[in-house]
């Protein structure tokens, strides 16, 4: 597993941006809310949000710890990228992290079909007003 592979996984999700913060942390965000952080300095550590159930299971595994400063928010950290989690498992956990963060966003800021419907409704109202 490489940082480039992790970037590809994260960038396939809707409305994702990336930014380097705090000097050497590559942060993946959806509407400015982080869902994955990877430390660019070796060994590349990766942290992400998870459910309370998976938090308990993950921290019992060697190589995964509660994420410093973020464990109270159900974040875990793999101490070396690709050492404990294989690509398929990490991809599923990244998607879950993304979904947990999106669920906390206001409905108007959530990426996906709900935003599209809202835009269409606004467009229909404008079109209707012009016809009158």
N, C-alpha and C positions, 0 to 999 in steps of 0.2 A: 504494500500500500504506500502510495506517495502523496505528497501534498497536492500534486496536479490531479490525481485521481479523486481526492476529496473535493477539490474545486469543481471538477466535472459533476460529481454527485450533487453538490449544493446548487450549482448554477442551473441545473435542469428544473429546479422548483420555481414556480411563478413569483415574480416581483422581488427576487433576491439580489442584494447588492453585497459587495465585499469591500473591506477597508482595513488597512493596517493601523492598529491602535496600540498605545503604550509602548511604542518602539519596535516590538517584534511579535505582536499577536495579530494574526490574520482572522478577522471577524466576518462572519457571514450573517447578514441581517435581512429581515423582511420588514419593510416600513420602519427602519431604524431600531428594530428590536432584535437583539442577537439570538441566534439559535445554535450556532456552532462557533467555537474559537479554537484555532490551532496555533501553537507556538512555532514560529519559524526557525528558531535555533534548535539544533539537534540535542537530545532526542526529541523529535517532534511529538509534543503532547497534544491531544485533542480533547476538548470538553464540549458537552452538549446537555441539553435539558432532557429529562425523562419522566415517566410516570412514577408515582410513589412505589408501585409494585416492582417495576423494573429497577428502580434505584436500589432497593434492598437486595435484589438478586445480583445486580452488576457489581456492587461494592464488595461482595463476597468472593468475587473472582480475583485471582492474582493478576496484578497489572492494572487494575482499575480501582480508583480511590474516589471518595467524595471530592468534588472540585473545590479547591481553596476559594474562600470568600463566597461561593455560590451554592454550596451543598444545601443550605437551608431552603433554596429555591428548587431543589431536586435536580441539580446538575452533577454529573460524574465526569471523571477525567481518565482517559486511557493514558498511561504513563509513557508509552512509546507507540506511535502510530503504526498500526498493523501487527503489533506483537500479540495482542489478546483477541481482538475482534477481526474476523475476516471481512472481506469487502461486502459480501451479501448482508451480513449482520450489521455492519456499520451503516450501510445504506438504509436499512430499515430503521435503525435508531435515529439517523439524521432526519429521515422523513417524519418520524414521530415527533422529534424535537421541533421541527418546522410547524407541524400541525398544532402542537401545544401552544406555541407562540402566536400563531395566526388566530387560534380560538380566543385569545385574550385581547386581540385588537378590536377596536370598534367596528361594527358591521360595515360601515361605510368605507373602511380602509382595508378590509379583507380582500385579498386577490381571489379571482375566480368568477363563477357565473352570477353570483348575487350582485356584484358591481356592474356586470354587463347588463343585467336586467334593469338596474336602476338607470343606467345611461340610456338604454333604449326607451324607458318610460319618459325620461326628460325629452328625448328627441321626438317622441310621439306627441307630447304636449305642445312643443314648439310647432310641429307640422300642423297640428289641429288648429292652433291659434292663427296661423297664417292663412288657412283655408277659410276661416270665418269672415 
